[in-house]
Amino acid sequence: MLGLVVAVSLVVGFVVAAGLIGRETRRLSLQPRQPVWRLEEAAVFVEGELPFEVAAKTDPDTLRELLRIHLNQLQFNSESEESQELTDPSAALQNLYRYARTKQIEISRPTVEAIMAAHLQYLKLIGALGATKTHR
């Protein structure tokens, strides 16, 4: 008798746990995936998108540093600065170029422009820029 009660309790516990896990799995599967920015992945993508002349002049450490700087500028700008930069991409380019020069990075403005454009393509590709779709 005791064995039957233990077996029924185990079965009921398993069914309840399976139901809860199934419900949470379904709920999580309907949520949009969160974009993840990876420096190495971004650097490889940007290197592949750069024109040959720009890629030949840019060493990997400089590229990675510019990608970090650009991402930080996109992340930590106030909303008023962000809306201004979205309407005027030359302002974002100028800010990135100036900041790179203050960090003693020897780079030309056309190189910064090409890197920034390729980085924005990468961010759009992973879903970090633009509206994300939500499922309900």
Secondary structure, DSSP 4 states (H G I P E B T S, - for coil): -HHHHHHHHHHHHHHHHHHHHHHHHHHHHHSPPPP---HHHHHHHHHHHS-HHHHHH--HHHHHHHHHHHHHHHHHS-HHHHHHHHH-HHHHHHHHHHHHHHTT----HHHHHHHHHHHHHHHHHHT-SSPPP---
